[in-house]
Amino acid sequence: MKKALALGLLAVLATTLIGCGSSTATSSNGGDTATKQEAVKSVPEDAVKGFLDSLKKVDLTGAAAYTEDNNKDMFSSEETKESQQVLNDMLSALTYEIGEVKADGNKATVAVKISAVDFTNLMQTVMSDMMTEAMSAALADPTKQPDQAEMEKKAQDAVAKAAKDPSAPKKNTDLTIDVKKKGDKWVIVNNDNNSKLIAAAFGLDPSALE
C-alpha cells in the first residue's frame, strides 16, 4: 500500500515537472505575447517577465520563446489532462517581483524574487493525508490490492486540491537571471539559472539542481 502510494506521488511529480509538453490550448497566447513584446522597445526584464507570465498561464511554448534558443526541449512532449490541471493549480499561485537590472551592452542580469506554493511542503501534506486514507481503506478491506492508476489519480487530485488552498505555505526564492539581446528582443540565457528559474516557479529549492 505504501509503495503504491509513493509511486502515485512520484507520478505526479514526474508529470508536473518533466511531463508537461507544449499546451495546445494555450500555445497561441505565448505567440501573441511575444509579438506584443516585440512591437515595443524591449528591455532586459521583459525576458524574465515574459517567461514567468507564460509559465503562470501554463503556456509552455510561450515560455520557451523567451529563452535563448527558443528551447521547447526544456519540457517533455508528454502531457495528460490530469497533469495539465495540476500545473494550472500550482502555477496560478505564482507571483514574482523584478528587482535590480544591470545592463552592459547586449548582456544584462535581472534580479527576481519568486513566490510559489512550497512543493516540498505540499507533497509532505499530501503524503500524510493519503497515507491516512490508504490505512483506513486497508483496515476496511485487508484483502483489496491498491490499483496503481487509481492511486495516481488520487495523488493528482490531492496535489491540485492542496495547491489551491489559500493557506498553503509559499516558498520565496531570490535569483539573478542572465539575459542577452537577440535581434530586437531580450531572451534568457540557457544556463543553470534557467533551470533554477523553473524550479523556483514550482516552489522547489533551486540549490537541489547544483
C-alpha positions as CSV (number, residue, x, y, z in Angstrom):
1,M,0.0,0.0,0.0
2,K,2.7,2.5,1.0
3,K,4.7,1.6,-2.1
4,A,1.7,2.2,-4.4
5,L,1.1,5.5,-2.7
6,A,4.7,6.6,-3.1
7,L,4.6,5.6,-6.8
8,G,1.4,7.6,-7.3
9,L,3.0,10.7,-5.8
10,L,6.2,10.2,-7.9
11,A,4.0,10.0,-10.9
12,V,2.5,13.4,-10.0
13,L,6.0,14.9,-9.7
14,A,7.1,13.4,-13.0
15,T,4.1,14.6,-15.0
16,T,4.2,18.0,-13.3
17,L,7.9,18.8,-13.7
18,I,9.0,16.9,-16.8
19,G,5.8,15.6,-18.3
20,C,4.3,18.9,-19.3
21,G,4.7,19.4,-23.0
22,S,3.6,22.4,-25.0
23,S,0.0,23.2,-24.4
24,T,-2.1,23.3,-27.5
25,A,-4.9,25.1,-25.6
26,T,-2.7,28.0,-24.7
27,S,0.2,28.0,-27.1
28,S,-1.2,30.8,-29.2
29,N,-1.2,33.1,-26.2
30,G,2.6,33.0,-25.9
31,G,3.0,33.8,-29.6
32,D,0.7,36.8,-29.1
33,T,2.6,37.9,-26.0
34,A,5.9,37.6,-27.7
35,T,4.6,39.6,-30.7
36,K,3.3,42.3,-28.5
37,Q,6.6,42.5,-26.7
38,E,8.5,42.8,-29.9
39,A,6.1,45.6,-31.1
40,V,7.5,47.9,-28.4
41,K,11.1,48.6,-27.4
42,S,12.3,45.6,-25.4
43,V,14.1,45.9,-22.1
44,P,16.1,43.2,-20.3
45,E,13.4,42.4,-17.7
46,D,11.0,41.6,-20.5
47,A,12.6,38.2,-20.9
48,V,12.0,37.2,-17.3
49,K,8.6,38.7,-17.2
50,G,7.5,37.1,-20.4
51,F,8.9,33.7,-19.4
52,L,7.1,33.7,-16.0
53,D,3.9,35.2,-17.3
54,S,3.7,32.5,-19.9
55,L,4.6,29.8,-17.3
56,K,1.9,31.1,-15.0
57,K,-0.7,30.5,-17.8
58,V,0.9,27.1,-18.4
59,D,1.8,28.4,-21.9
60,L,5.0,26.3,-22.2
61,T,5.6,27.1,-25.8
62,G,5.3,30.8,-25.0
63,A,7.7,30.4,-22.1
64,A,10.2,28.7,-24.4
65,A,10.0,31.7,-26.8
66,Y,11.7,33.8,-24.1
67,T,14.8,31.5,-24.0
68,E,18.0,31.9,-26.0
69,D,17.3,29.1,-28.4
70,N,13.5,29.0,-28.1
71,N,14.2,25.8,-26.2
72,K,11.0,23.8,-26.2
73,D,13.0,20.8,-25.2
74,M,13.2,22.1,-21.7
75,F,9.8,20.4,-21.3
76,S,9.0,16.9,-22.4
77,S,6.4,16.1,-25.1
78,E,4.1,14.1,-22.8
79,E,1.1,15.6,-21.2
80,T,-2.2,14.4,-19.7
81,K,-5.4,16.2,-18.7
82,E,-4.7,15.5,-15.1
83,S,-1.1,16.9,-15.2
84,Q,-2.4,20.0,-17.0
85,Q,-4.8,20.6,-14.1
86,V,-2.1,20.1,-11.5
87,L,0.0,22.6,-13.4
88,N,-2.8,25.1,-13.6
89,D,-3.5,24.9,-9.9
90,M,0.2,25.2,-8.9
91,L,1.3,27.9,-11.3
92,S,-1.8,30.1,-10.7
93,A,-0.4,30.9,-7.3
94,L,2.9,32.0,-8.8
95,T,3.9,35.7,-8.2
96,Y,7.1,37.5,-8.8
97,E,8.8,40.8,-8.3
98,I,11.5,42.2,-10.6
99,G,14.5,43.8,-8.7
100,E,17.7,45.4,-9.9
101,V,18.5,45.2,-13.6
102,K,22.2,45.6,-14.6
103,A,22.8,46.1,-18.3
104,D,26.1,46.0,-20.2
105,G,25.6,46.4,-23.9
106,N,23.7,43.3,-25.2
107,K,24.0,41.5,-22.0
108,A,22.3,42.0,-18.7
109,T,21.3,40.4,-15.3
110,V,17.8,40.6,-13.9
111,A,17.2,40.1,-10.2
112,V,13.8,38.5,-9.5
113,K,12.0,37.3,-6.3
114,I,9.7,34.4,-6.9
115,S,6.9,33.3,-4.6
116,A,5.3,29.9,-5.3
117,V,3.5,27.1,-3.5
118,D,6.1,25.3,-1.5
119,F,6.2,22.0,-3.4
120,T,8.1,20.0,-0.7
121,N,5.7,21.1,2.0
122,L,2.8,20.4,-0.3
123,M,4.0,16.9,-1.1
124,Q,4.5,16.1,2.6
125,T,1.0,17.2,3.4
126,V,-0.5,15.2,0.5
127,M,1.6,12.1,1.5
128,S,0.3,12.3,5.1
129,D,-3.3,12.7,4.1
130,M,-3.2,9.9,1.5
131,M,-1.4,7.6,3.9
132,T,-4.2,8.1,6.4
133,E,-6.8,7.4,3.7
134,A,-4.8,4.3,2.5
135,M,-4.6,2.9,6.0
136,S,-8.3,3.4,6.5
137,A,-9.0,1.6,3.2
138,A,-6.6,-1.3,4.2
139,L,-8.3,-1.7,7.6
140,A,-11.8,-1.7,5.9
141,D,-10.7,-4.4,3.4
142,P,-7.3,-6.0,4.1
143,T,-7.6,-8.3,1.0
144,K,-8.1,-5.5,-1.5
145,Q,-5.0,-4.6,-3.5
146,P,-4.4,-1.0,-4.4
147,D,-4.9,-0.1,-8.0
148,Q,-1.9,1.8,-9.4
149,A,-3.9,4.0,-11.8
150,E,-6.4,4.8,-9.0
151,M,-3.6,5.8,-6.6
152,E,-2.0,8.1,-9.2
153,K,-5.4,9.8,-9.9
154,K,-6.0,10.3,-6.2
155,A,-2.5,11.7,-5.8
156,Q,-3.0,14.2,-8.7
157,D,-6.3,15.3,-7.2
158,A,-4.8,15.7,-3.8
159,V,-1.9,17.8,-5.1
160,A,-4.3,20.0,-7.1
161,K,-6.5,20.5,-4.0
162,A,-3.6,21.3,-1.8
163,A,-2.1,23.7,-4.3
164,K,-5.4,25.7,-4.4
165,D,-5.5,26.1,-0.6
166,P,-5.0,29.8,0.0
167,S,-3.2,29.0,3.3
168,A,-0.7,26.7,1.6
169,P,2.9,27.7,2.6
170,K,4.8,29.6,0.0
171,K,8.5,29.4,-0.9
172,N,10.3,32.6,-1.7
173,T,13.4,32.5,-3.9
174,D,15.7,35.2,-5.0
175,L,17.5,34.7,-8.3
176,T,19.7,36.6,-10.7
177,I,19.0,35.7,-14.3
178,D,21.3,36.2,-17.2
179,V,19.7,37.6,-20.3
180,K,21.0,38.7,-23.7
181,K,19.8,40.8,-26.6
182,K,18.9,38.6,-29.6
183,G,17.8,40.8,-32.5
184,D,15.3,43.3,-31.1
185,K,14.3,41.0,-28.2
186,W,15.9,40.2,-24.8
187,V,15.9,36.4,-24.0
188,I,17.0,34.3,-21.1
189,V,20.5,32.7,-21.5
190,N,20.4,28.9,-21.4
191,N,22.5,28.1,-18.3
192,D,21.9,26.7,-14.8
193,N,20.0,29.8,-13.8
194,N,17.4,29.0,-16.4
195,S,16.7,25.6,-14.7
196,K,16.7,27.3,-11.3
197,L,14.1,29.7,-12.6
198,I,11.8,26.8,-13.5
199,A,12.5,25.1,-10.2
200,A,11.6,28.2,-8.2
201,A,8.4,28.7,-10.2
202,F,7.3,25.2,-8.9
203,G,8.3,26.0,-5.4
204,L,11.3,23.8,-5.4
205,D,14.7,24.7,-3.9
206,P,17.0,25.7,-6.8
207,S,20.0,24.5,-4.9
208,A,18.8,20.9,-5.4
209,L,19.9,21.3,-9.0
210,E,23.5,22.1,-8.1
